[in-house]
């Protein structure tokens, strides 16, 4: 059964169709990759699905519920959690505080807690936060300010926050950009482990190698349209895809 | 543990000083400090909204609403002080809701412009609604504050009232800032997109923080009205609103005590210029100096000095081990 079902998704920016009649579905338990050359509409697609942009046309259904046009926090509360490209984090907070914010949807915000609680955060929320940091290998940096963490750790922290929100569908926007081979390998292992725990994953990535080794199904976008869809092997041998990525050889002309 | 003890000791000393002030200070100091406490309430109540990244340059408007409402309720309808004070604060909160609901989705300078316009609107209403507010003649004959039917007729009694109101305000605001709400406010100020993606309803939390500020500004206004017992519309204008903002920046944005330190320091230091044109110049210079030399505000001064001292000793020529 498909967890996410986007039909005829379209977004116009003036006269430009950044995303043009795209159908996209993600089944429960899958890892799906969304790839394409620069400007193909991957991030726009992401923003549409997570509610940061409204689609001009089309509908999005999450677990049987129509979420088209809902606001980002409403979509998040229905279990679709996304990360951002690069290091969009709460830089002036500690790593643990970042993850505690990730727990927002599952935290006690009642007036009694807020006004009369003896501690800022109940012990079980702290424990859950540390557990997520443990899982992502950041627990030794829990009390460090985020902006002092190395780039690789910051990217992982972004994923940790999203995990704390307990997503049904986790959408990762270029999680390994700017990482070396070793680091990106570790992040991809982490992604597989997360899937192993029952979270469905949709991944936008520029780095072909990372996607090919991780995803079961790949959707290729080009100029806002779906160019190809299939297993990594099918996609990587598709002449359309090779042409989109590498261009047409001079000889063909 | 050492630090906690130091903080506790400092608080005790401050509390004793505040309690004893009427004993060894004259009526003049009692009067000044009651006004300082009002400024502390105003400065601290702006902090939640500022933490959310909302630049509110119209906070004095809500003080004005609280002041006029409480004064008119007490004067015209003989409502007891406690209730008129609360009534003023609640009306300020309600107006805060009406202003904040549509405008809080604006960011940065656009929201700031709305608040600037609003403070002028409130000033003009107070100025032009003569039958109710007496306009530019000023509203006088406001009864003195009373608690449980007992009129606080002495300056000392009113001073203690201001102290209690300030402490209660600070306690509530401190508690909220050090709860999950404080974390949410900071998250909205730092990266509102990310907060949204984690399920934070940023519109609601910005509005809540804003209304919280309006409530306590209303309390400050209510006390002010019954303490000074004369209200004059231009007093609550743009100038006072910027001063409240300056308290926050000069004191420091990074910690809860920032606006408190800023309000106390600047209100005392600017006292000789109060009401004169030099007041504006004084506040401008204070703001400028802070931005240039202490961008983190006065609260970062001890750390800066310690760093300086460390740097001096570290860079001093060390005697060579051979000598």
Interface residues (C-beta under 8 A of the other chain):
Chain A: X50 X52 X71 X72 X73 X76 X77 X81 X82 X83 X84 X88 X89 X90 X91 X92 X93 X97 X100 X101 X102 X104 X105 X107 X108 X109 X113 X114 X115 X116 X117 X120 X121 X161 X162 X165
Chain B: X172 X175 X176 X178 X179 X180 X181 X182 X183 X184 X186 X187 X190 X191 X193 X194 X195 X196 X197 X198 X199 X200 X201 X202
